[in-house]
Amino acid sequence: MPVGPVRLGAHSPDPYYEPPASPEVKAELEERRRKAGMELPPKPPKGAWVATPDRRADPLKSGLTGEVKTPASTIDCALEK
């Protein structure tokens, strides 16, 4: 990653949300996942997940910025409600 100023986005989808689907569709998706060797990531403990406002997801519109100083930079940013 090049050094310099960056725009940031933050998206944290609800890990417990499941889109409405019939049991047959859910079974088909699970079978495809299994055949592809894909595993779902573990869900965090109840109460540990933190929602982020939708307006923060798009780096071009979020208003969140940072500075990359080295290729391995860590950028902390506060997400107000």
Buried (B, 14 or more C-beta within 10 A) or exposed (E): EEEEEBEEBBEEEEBEEEEEEEEEEEEEEEEEEEEEEEEEEEEEEEEEEEEBEEEBBBBEEBEBEBEBEEEEEEEEEEEEE
